[in-house]
């Protein structure tokens, strides 16, 4: 499954650096369903940073005017895939944390706190 998203897009780098700076030691490139952006194996926490456009953020997603059907279809497929990945991971005992790109950009501390809370639970 290809997505138009590199492995090192900016918001995910921002978030993982902030985690590292607060002492949380993540692992990259875990071989798990959906290829999480980074994981905390000891706590079985898998983190995804979801792009506002690609994953259909309720606050920022804007339907492109051109080829609207194509983009809507793409969004539906991305969302279905997100749900499937969530299920697969939780069945395997992982906690899934999905953070919106806008949260990383605007409320980085909150995003880190959310992940930290998952690592403690
Ligand atoms: Zn957003």
Boltz pocket constraint, residues with backbone or C-beta under 6 A from the ligand:
constraints:
  - pocket:
      binder: B
      contacts: [[A, 52], [A, 57], [A, 58], [A, 59], [A, 60], [A, 61], [A, 100], [A, 101], [A, 102], [A, 103]]
      max_distance: 6.0
